[in-house]
Amino acid sequence: MKRTRHARDLAQRFKELVALDGDSLPEKHYDELALLIEAGIDTAIVEHLETIANELDKMSNNLRTNAEFFD
């Protein structure tokens, strides 16, 4: 999935930045970071989908209301 790959790429970039400073962390921490990033992406997607669903609901209600004029 694209978001999994994106999360791993971000964690890898962070790992590179840490290494540039001469530091390091255990690999499991970078794996956990990738999971946290992916969870954040998933949350943003769900929130956006909820917004779209609300807009569709309003549109369908408007369509029903306007359809009454054609009965």
N, CA, C and O atoms as a MOPAC input file, in Angstrom:
PM7 MOZYME 1SCF
protein

 N      0.83600 1    -1.17800 1     0.00000 1
 C      0.00000 1     0.00000 1     0.00000 1
 C      0.88500 1     1.24800 1     0.00000 1
 O      1.98400 1     1.25500 1     0.55500 1
 N      0.38600 1     2.27200 1    -0.62200 1
 C      1.16900 1     3.48900 1    -0.74900 1
 C      1.44500 1     4.13400 1     0.60200 1
 O      2.54700 1     4.63200 1     0.83100 1
 N      0.46600 1     4.13400 1     1.49800 1
 C      0.68900 1     4.81700 1     2.77700 1
 C      1.69800 1     4.07000 1     3.63900 1
 O      2.44400 1     4.69100 1     4.39600 1
 N      1.73000 1     2.74700 1     3.53200 1
 C      2.73500 1     1.96800 1     4.26900 1
 C      4.12600 1     2.30300 1     3.75200 1
 O      5.05500 1     2.52000 1     4.52900 1
 N      4.25500 1     2.34100 1     2.44100 1
 C      5.55400 1     2.67100 1     1.84400 1
 C      5.96900 1     4.09800 1     2.19700 1
 O      7.13300 1     4.35900 1     2.50000 1
 N      5.01300 1     5.00600 1     2.15500 1
 C      5.30000 1     6.39600 1     2.49600 1
 C      5.75300 1     6.50800 1     3.96000 1
 O      6.71000 1     7.22100 1     4.26200 1
 N      5.07200 1     5.81200 1     4.85200 1
 C      5.44300 1     5.83000 1     6.27400 1
 C      6.85700 1     5.28500 1     6.47000 1
 O      7.63800 1     5.83800 1     7.24400 1
 N      7.17900 1     4.21000 1     5.77300 1
 C      8.52600 1     3.63100 1     5.88400 1
 C      9.57900 1     4.57900 1     5.32300 1
 O     10.67300 1     4.70100 1     5.87600 1
 N      9.24300 1     5.25200 1     4.22000 1
 C     10.17900 1     6.21800 1     3.64300 1
 C     10.44800 1     7.37100 1     4.61000 1
 O     11.58600 1     7.81900 1     4.74600 1
 N      9.40600 1     7.84400 1     5.27700 1
 C      9.58100 1     8.92500 1     6.25400 1
 C     10.44100 1     8.47200 1     7.43300 1
 O     11.32300 1     9.20200 1     7.88500 1
 N     10.17700 1     7.27000 1     7.92200 1
 C     10.97600 1     6.73900 1     9.02900 1
 C     12.43500 1     6.56100 1     8.59800 1
 O     13.35100 1     6.81800 1     9.38000 1
 N     12.64900 1     6.12300 1     7.35700 1
 C     14.00900 1     5.96400 1     6.84200 1
 C     14.71000 1     7.31400 1     6.75000 1
 O     15.88900 1     7.43200 1     7.08500 1
 N     13.98900 1     8.32500 1     6.30000 1
 C     14.58000 1     9.67400 1     6.22200 1
 C     14.94900 1    10.17700 1     7.61200 1
 O     16.00200 1    10.78700 1     7.79600 1
 N     14.08900 1     9.92300 1     8.58300 1
 C     14.38700 1    10.31300 1     9.95800 1
 C     15.63500 1     9.58200 1    10.45800 1
 O     16.47600 1    10.16900 1    11.14000 1
 N     15.74700 1     8.31000 1    10.11500 1
 C     16.91800 1     7.52300 1    10.49800 1
 C     18.18800 1     8.14100 1     9.91200 1
 O     19.21700 1     8.21600 1    10.58300 1
 N     18.10800 1     8.58300 1     8.65600 1
 C     19.25000 1     9.22000 1     8.01400 1
 C     19.63100 1    10.52500 1     8.71400 1
 O     20.81300 1    10.82600 1     8.88000 1
 N     18.62600 1    11.29200 1     9.12100 1
 C     18.90000 1    12.54300 1     9.83900 1
 C     19.54900 1    12.28100 1    11.19100 1
 O     20.45000 1    13.01000 1    11.60500 1
 N     19.09400 1    11.25100 1    11.87000 1
 C     19.68500 1    10.88100 1    13.15900 1
 C     21.14200 1    10.45900 1    12.94600 1
 O     22.02500 1    10.82700 1    13.72000 1
 N     21.37400 1     9.68900 1    11.89700 1
 C     22.74000 1     9.22500 1    11.61100 1
 C     23.66400 1    10.39100 1    11.25200 1
 O     24.84300 1    10.38500 1    11.60700 1
 N     23.12700 1    11.38600 1    10.55100 1
 C     23.93500 1    12.55600 1    10.20500 1
 C     24.43300 1    13.29400 1    11.44200 1
 O     25.50100 1    13.90500 1    11.42700 1
 N     23.65100 1    13.23000 1    12.50600 1
 C     24.06300 1    13.84900 1    13.76300 1
 C     24.97800 1    12.94600 1    14.58000 1
 O     25.38900 1    13.29900 1    15.68500 1
 N     25.29300 1    11.77600 1    14.02800 1
 C     26.19200 1    10.85700 1    14.71100 1
 C     25.50400 1    10.02300 1    15.77700 1
 O     26.16400 1     9.41400 1    16.61900 1
 N     24.18100 1     9.99400 1    15.74300 1
 C     23.42600 1     9.21000 1    16.72400 1
 C     22.81400 1     7.98800 1    16.04700 1
 O     22.86400 1     7.84100 1    14.82600 1
 N     22.24600 1     7.13400 1    16.85500 1
 C     21.52800 1     5.97400 1    16.31300 1
 C     20.48400 1     5.52400 1    17.31900 1
 O     20.57300 1     5.81100 1    18.51300 1
 N     19.51300 1     4.82500 1    16.81300 1
 C     18.46000 1     4.22800 1    17.63100 1
 C     18.30600 1     2.78300 1    17.19800 1
 O     18.66900 1     2.42900 1    16.07600 1
 N     17.77300 1     1.94700 1    18.07500 1
 C     17.52600 1     0.56300 1    17.65000 1
 C     16.53400 1     0.52500 1    16.47900 1
 O     15.63900 1     1.36500 1    16.38800 1
 N     16.70100 1    -0.43500 1    15.60700 1
 C     15.84800 1    -0.57400 1    14.41400 1
 C     14.37000 1    -0.67200 1    14.77800 1
 O     13.51200 1    -0.19500 1    14.03500 1
 N     14.07000 1    -1.29400 1    15.93100 1
 C     12.66000 1    -1.44400 1    16.32000 1
 C     11.99100 1    -0.08400 1    16.52700 1
 O     10.78200 1     0.04300 1    16.33100 1
 N     12.75500 1     0.92600 1    16.91700 1
 C     12.17800 1     2.26000 1    17.10600 1
 C     11.77800 1     2.88300 1    15.77000 1
 O     10.77500 1     3.59100 1    15.68200 1
 N     12.55700 1     2.61600 1    14.74900 1
 C     12.19300 1     3.12500 1    13.42600 1
 C     10.96800 1     2.39800 1    12.88500 1
 O     10.13800 1     2.99200 1    12.19600 1
 N     10.86100 1     1.11000 1    13.19900 1
 C      9.66200 1     0.36200 1    12.81100 1
 C      8.42800 1     0.92200 1    13.52000 1
 O      7.36400 1     1.05800 1    12.91600 1
 N      8.58200 1     1.24500 1    14.79900 1
 C      7.47800 1     1.82600 1    15.56200 1
 C      7.11800 1     3.21000 1    15.02000 1
 O      5.94100 1     3.56400 1    14.94900 1
 N      8.12000 1     3.98200 1    14.64200 1
 C      7.87800 1     5.29600 1    14.05300 1
 C      7.07500 1     5.16100 1    12.76200 1
 O      6.13700 1     5.92400 1    12.53000 1
 N      7.44000 1     4.19700 1    11.92600 1
 C      6.70800 1     3.96900 1    10.67700 1
 C      5.25100 1     3.60700 1    10.97000 1
 O      4.35000 1     4.05800 1    10.26200 1
 N      5.01300 1     2.80600 1    11.99500 1
 C      3.63300 1     2.44900 1    12.36400 1
 C      2.85800 1     3.66300 1    12.85600 1
 O      1.68300 1     3.82400 1    12.52700 1
 N      3.50100 1     4.51000 1    13.63700 1
 C      2.84800 1     5.73000 1    14.11800 1
 C      2.50400 1     6.66800 1    12.95800 1
 O      1.42500 1     7.25900 1    12.92900 1
 N      3.41000 1     6.79500 1    12.02300 1
 C      3.16300 1     7.63900 1    10.85300 1
 C      2.00700 1     7.07700 1    10.03900 1
 O      1.12600 1     7.82100 1     9.60900 1
 N      2.00800 1     5.76900 1     9.82700 1
 C      0.92600 1     5.14800 1     9.06700 1
 C     -0.41500 1     5.31900 1     9.77600 1
 O     -1.43300 1     5.56100 1     9.12700 1
 N     -0.42200 1     5.19600 1    11.09200 1
 C     -1.64800 1     5.40100 1    11.85000 1
 C     -2.14900 1     6.83700 1    11.69200 1
 O     -3.35200 1     7.07400 1    11.57900 1
 N     -1.22800 1     7.78100 1    11.68600 1
 C     -1.60800 1     9.17900 1    11.47500 1
 C     -2.20500 1     9.40100 1    10.09900 1
 O     -3.18900 1    10.12500 1     9.95100 1
 N     -1.61300 1     8.77900 1     9.09600 1
 C     -2.14200 1     8.87800 1     7.74000 1
 C     -3.54300 1     8.27000 1     7.68700 1
 O     -4.45400 1     8.85600 1     7.10100 1
 N     -3.71500 1     7.09600 1     8.29800 1
 C     -5.03100 1     6.44100 1     8.31600 1
 C     -6.08400 1     7.31800 1     8.99000 1
 O     -7.21500 1     7.41600 1     8.51300 1
 N     -5.70900 1     7.95000 1    10.09300 1
 C     -6.64200 1     8.83200 1    10.80100 1
 C     -7.05400 1     9.99700 1     9.91900 1
 O     -8.23200 1    10.35400 1     9.87100 1
 N     -6.10700 1    10.58700 1     9.22700 1
 C     -6.41800 1    11.70600 1     8.32900 1
 C     -7.35100 1    11.26000 1     7.20700 1
 O     -8.26800 1    11.99300 1     6.83500 1
 N     -7.12800 1    10.07800 1     6.67200 1
 C     -7.98500 1     9.55800 1     5.60800 1
 C     -9.40800 1     9.35400 1     6.11500 1
 O    -10.36700 1     9.75000 1     5.45200 1
 N     -9.54600 1     8.74200 1     7.27900 1
 C    -10.87400 1     8.49300 1     7.83900 1
 C    -11.60700 1     9.80000 1     8.10600 1
 O    -12.79700 1     9.91600 1     7.81400 1
 N    -10.90900 1    10.77500 1     8.65500 1
 C    -11.54900 1    12.06900 1     8.91100 1
 C    -12.00400 1    12.72100 1     7.61200 1
 O    -13.08000 1    13.31500 1     7.55800 1
 N    -11.19800 1    12.61400 1     6.57700 1
 C    -11.57400 1    13.18300 1     5.27900 1
 C    -12.77900 1    12.44000 1     4.69100 1
 O    -13.68000 1    13.06100 1     4.12500 1
 N    -12.79100 1    11.12100 1     4.82600 1
 C    -13.92500 1    10.33900 1     4.32900 1
 C    -15.21100 1    10.70000 1     5.06500 1
 O    -16.28300 1    10.72800 1     4.46000 1
 N    -15.11300 1    10.97400 1     6.35700 1
 C    -16.29000 1    11.39800 1     7.11900 1
 C    -16.81900 1    12.72900 1     6.59200 1
 O    -18.03100 1    12.92400 1     6.50100 1
 N    -15.93400 1    13.62700 1     6.25200 1
 C    -16.33600 1    14.92100 1     5.68100 1
 C    -17.05000 1    14.70900 1     4.34900 1
 O    -18.08800 1    15.31900 1     4.09100 1
 N    -16.49900 1    13.85300 1     3.51400 1
 C    -17.12100 1    13.56200 1     2.22100 1
 C    -18.48900 1    12.90700 1     2.42700 1
 O    -19.44800 1    13.25100 1     1.73600 1
 N    -18.58600 1    11.97400 1     3.36500 1
 C    -19.86300 1    11.31300 1     3.64100 1
 C    -20.90900 1    12.31900 1     4.10200 1
 O    -22.07200 1    12.23300 1     3.70800 1
 N    -20.50300 1    13.26700 1     4.93100 1
 C    -21.44300 1    14.30100 1     5.38200 1
 C    -21.91400 1    15.15900 1     4.21300 1
 O    -23.09200 1    15.50800 1     4.13700 1
 N    -21.01200 1    15.49800 1     3.30900 1
 C    -21.38200 1    16.28400 1     2.13600 1
 C    -22.34200 1    15.50300 1     1.23700 1
 O    -23.30700 1    16.06800 1     0.72200 1
 N    -22.08200 1    14.21900 1     1.04900 1
 C    -22.96700 1    13.38200 1     0.24700 1
 C    -24.34800 1    13.27100 1     0.88500 1
 O    -25.36200 1    13.25200 1     0.18700 1
 N    -24.38200 1    13.19800 1     2.19600 1
 C    -25.65900 1    13.13400 1     2.90700 1
 C    -26.47100 1    14.40800 1     2.66600 1
 O    -27.67300 1    14.34400 1     2.40700 1
 N    -25.81900 1    15.54600 1     2.75200 1
 C    -26.50300 1    16.81900 1     2.49300 1
 C    -27.00400 1    16.87100 1     1.05300 1
 O    -28.12100 1    17.31900 1     0.79000 1
 N    -26.17700 1    16.41400 1     0.13400 1
 C    -26.57900 1    16.42000 1    -1.26900 1
 C    -27.78000 1    15.51500 1    -1.51500 1
 O    -28.69500 1    15.87600 1    -2.25500 1
 N    -27.77600 1    14.34200 1    -0.89400 1
 C    -28.89900 1    13.42300 1    -1.09300 1
 C    -30.17800 1    13.98900 1    -0.48400 1
 O    -31.26200 1    13.80700 1    -1.03900 1
 N    -30.06200 1    14.67300 1     0.65100 1
 C    -31.24600 1    15.30400 1     1.24300 1
 C    -31.78300 1    16.41000 1     0.34100 1
 O    -32.99500 1    16.55000 1     0.17900 1
 N    -30.88200 1    17.19600 1    -0.24400 1
 C    -31.29600 1    18.23900 1    -1.17900 1
 C    -31.96900 1    17.63100 1    -2.41000 1
 O    -32.96100 1    18.16300 1    -2.90700 1
 N    -31.43200 1    16.53000 1    -2.89100 1
 C    -32.01100 1    15.86000 1    -4.05200 1
 C    -33.41900 1    15.36500 1    -3.73700 1
 O    -34.32500 1    15.51500 1    -4.55700 1
 N    -33.61100 1    14.77600 1    -2.55500 1
 C    -34.94300 1    14.31100 1    -2.15500 1
 C    -35.92000 1    15.48200 1    -2.05500 1
 O    -37.06500 1    15.40000 1    -2.50000 1
 N    -35.43900 1    16.57200 1    -1.46200 1
 C    -36.29700 1    17.75900 1    -1.31100 1
 C    -36.67500 1    18.30800 1    -2.68500 1
 O    -37.84200 1    18.61900 1    -2.92500 1
 N    -35.71700 1    18.42700 1    -3.57200 1
 C    -36.00100 1    18.94600 1    -4.90500 1
 C    -36.83600 1    17.99000 1    -5.73200 1
 O    -37.60700 1    18.42900 1    -6.58600 1
 N    -36.69900 1    16.70000 1    -5.50000 1
 C    -37.47500 1    15.70300 1    -6.24600 1
 C    -38.96500 1    15.82100 1    -5.95800 1
 O    -39.78500 1    15.43400 1    -6.79000 1
 N    -39.32800 1    16.35100 1    -4.79100 1
 C    -40.73700 1    16.50400 1    -4.44300 1
 C    -41.45100 1    17.44600 1    -5.39300 1
 O    -42.66500 1    17.34900 1    -5.56500 1
 N    -40.71600 1    18.35200 1    -6.00700 1
 C    -41.32700 1    19.29700 1    -6.94200 1
 C    -41.69900 1    18.63800 1    -8.26400 1
 O    -42.47000 1    19.19900 1    -9.04200 1
 N    -41.14600 1    17.43100 1    -8.52600 1
 C    -41.41400 1    16.76200 1    -9.79700 1
 C    -42.44900 1    15.65900 1    -9.67100 1
 O    -42.76800 1    14.99400 1   -10.65700 1
 N    -42.97600 1    15.45500 1    -8.47300 1
 C    -44.00400 1    14.42000 1    -8.28500 1
 C    -45.33500 1    14.85500 1    -8.82500 1
 O    -46.30800 1    14.10500 1    -8.74800 1

